[in-house]
């Protein structure tokens, strides 16, 4: 009974405390006049450069779609694998076979008027290869009847039905791989078909790329039966030339993987207490960083910008500022720890990108350390696309050394000074 009385008293105190919280001071406390303050710092962004990726995340990770196409020297090819098909002998003994189609769900494509794309299809007479570029030329037999030119720009899901020759299905079993029909897709490099691409929906057991046909087993069958099978596997690979290291440029490229080093040096003297006084080092470590953002302005005339619907970025920490523009190794980059997932997404129609760097500024201000005990200091950060080799997009930002006044990048920090 005594414990219950104490519990009721504690609850009453909590209700009184939270009931008195100032509704216009959600980042402060109910017993002080602290208000969140904002720093907007253009001088924090000193310089930086673009550099090629030294190693690449697997294209199987977070894939958006299968990729087919050519763009500025890069090429993507896709491969589909269909299993559990009736044996050659079973299909050859059917009384009737009709409407043999390969169905692809196209998610989008390059602009038709500028870059028409012709898709070519090949039966693979060899074992399945996740990388279509590993298939020898002599193991590819073009399905000439299937070649198709996209006659419009795809901007949403659009099913493409491609008629296949009956002989393909009647003789689908290759000696080297008799358990599946493997079809490779590439973009034609014939005259009249310049750079262009198409994105194909990834397949599962119920959606995506499908082979279907109608059939009668016997002459006595009155109606056709239907058969369909979705691709059991689908992969693609993108080949490219290495991008250069470019001082004075901030460019992210997915089709020619390129990253950005941002020489970020925030002004630690800009933090003030509620009276406008500069915080001493001890009080600075106790500042609450409510939100920190890096704002970059997009160069809208980038020709490859529209090759992707959206761009998603990760900000990464490094331990030492590069002495000169050079490749920064992926193994030397560190993902800042934070209590929630960071979303740093912009679209090709946007004017700017806002990157959440809250955990990075928190680490600088509170003097956190890396896992090995090294102090985290402002040595700059790396911006890396999450869609490297996943589309043909490319995005460039105004560099601090050359940007016009209204396009200069800056950081924006919202913080609450320590109460005591």
Rosetta blueprint (number, residue, H / E / L):
1 X L
2 X H
3 X H
4 X H
5 X H
6 X H
7 X H
8 X H
9 X H
10 X H
11 X H
12 X H
13 X H
14 X H
15 X H
16 X H
17 X H
18 X H
19 X H
20 X L
21 X L
22 X L
23 X L
24 X L
25 X L
26 X L
27 X L
28 X L
29 X L
30 X L
31 X L
32 X L
33 X L
34 X L
35 X L
36 X L
37 X E
38 X E
39 X E
40 X E
41 X E
42 X L
43 X L
44 X L
45 X E
46 X E
47 X E
48 X E
49 X E
50 X E
51 X E
52 X E
53 X L
54 X L
55 X L
56 X L
57 X L
58 X L
59 X L
60 X L
61 X L
62 X L
63 X L
64 X L
65 X L
66 X E
67 X E
68 X E
69 X E
70 X E
71 X E
72 X L
73 X L
74 X E
75 X E
76 X E
77 X E
78 X E
79 X E
80 X E
81 X E
82 X E
83 X E
84 X L
85 X L
86 X L
87 X L
88 X H
89 X H
90 X H
91 X H
92 X H
93 X L
94 X L
95 X L
96 X E
97 X E
98 X E
99 X E
100 X E
101 X E
102 X E
103 X E
104 X E
105 X E
106 X E
107 X E
108 X E
109 X E
110 X L
111 X L
112 X L
113 X L
114 X L
115 X L
116 X L
117 X L
118 X E
119 X E
120 X E
121 X E
122 X E
123 X E
124 X E
125 X L
126 X L
127 X L
128 X L
129 X L
130 X L
131 X L
132 X H
133 X H
134 X H
135 X L
136 X L
137 X H
138 X H
139 X H
140 X E
141 X E
142 X E
143 X L
144 X H
145 X H
146 X H
147 X L
148 X E
149 X E
150 X L
151 X L
152 X L
153 X L
154 X L
155 X L
156 X L
157 X L
158 X E
159 X E
160 X E
161 X E
162 X E
163 X E
164 X L
165 X L
166 X H
167 X H
168 X H
169 X H
170 X H
171 X L
172 X L
173 X L
174 X E
175 X L
176 X L
177 X E
178 X L
179 X L
180 X E
181 X E
182 X E
183 X E
184 X E
185 X E
186 X E
187 X E
188 X L
189 X L
190 X L
191 X L
192 X L
193 X L
194 X L
195 X L
196 X E
197 X E
198 X E
199 X E
200 X E
201 X L
202 X L
203 X L
204 X L
205 X L
206 X L
207 X L
208 X L
209 X L
210 X E
211 X E
212 X E
213 X E
214 X E
215 X E
216 X E
217 X L
218 X L
219 X L
220 X L
221 X L
222 X L
223 X L
224 X L
225 X E
226 X E
227 X E
228 X E
229 X E
230 X E
231 X L
232 X L
233 X E
234 X E
235 X E
236 X E
237 X E
238 X E
239 X E
240 X L
241 X L
242 X L
243 X L
244 X L
245 X L
246 X E
247 X E
248 X L
249 X L
250 X E
251 X E
252 X E
253 X E
254 X L
255 X L
256 X L
257 X L
258 X E
259 X E
260 X E
261 X E
262 X E
263 X E
264 X E
265 X L
266 X L
267 X L
268 X H
269 X H
270 X H
271 X L
272 X E
273 X L
274 X L
275 X L
276 X L
277 X L
278 X E
279 X L
280 X L
281 X H
282 X H
283 X H
284 X H
285 X L
286 X L
287 X L
288 X E
289 X E
290 X E
291 X E
292 X E
293 X E
294 X E
295 X E
296 X E
297 X E
298 X E
299 X L
300 X L
301 X L
302 X L
303 X L
304 X L
305 X H
306 X H
307 X H
308 X L
309 X L
310 X E
311 X E
312 X E
313 X E
314 X E
315 X E
316 X E
317 X E
318 X E
319 X L
320 X L
321 X L
322 X L
323 X L
324 X L
325 X L
326 X L
327 X L
328 X L
329 X L
330 X H
331 X H
332 X H
333 X E
334 X E
335 X E
336 X L
337 X L
338 X L
339 X L
340 X L
341 X L
342 X L
343 X L
344 X L
345 X E
346 X E
347 X E
348 X L
349 X L
350 X L
351 X L
352 X E
353 X E
354 X E
355 X E
356 X E
357 X L
358 X H
359 X H
360 X H
361 X H
362 X H
363 X H
364 X H
365 X H
366 X H
367 X L
368 X L
369 X E
370 X L
371 X L
372 X L
373 X L
374 X L
375 X E
376 X L
377 X L
378 X L
379 X L
380 X L
381 X E
382 X E
383 X E
384 X E
385 X E
386 X L
387 X L
388 X L
389 X L
390 X L
391 X L
392 X L
393 X L
394 X E
395 X E
396 X E
397 X E
398 X L
399 X L
400 X L
401 X L
402 X L
403 X L
404 X L
405 X H
406 X H
407 X H
408 X L
409 X L
410 X E
411 X E
412 X E
413 X E
414 X E
415 X E
416 X E
417 X L
418 X L
419 X L
420 X L
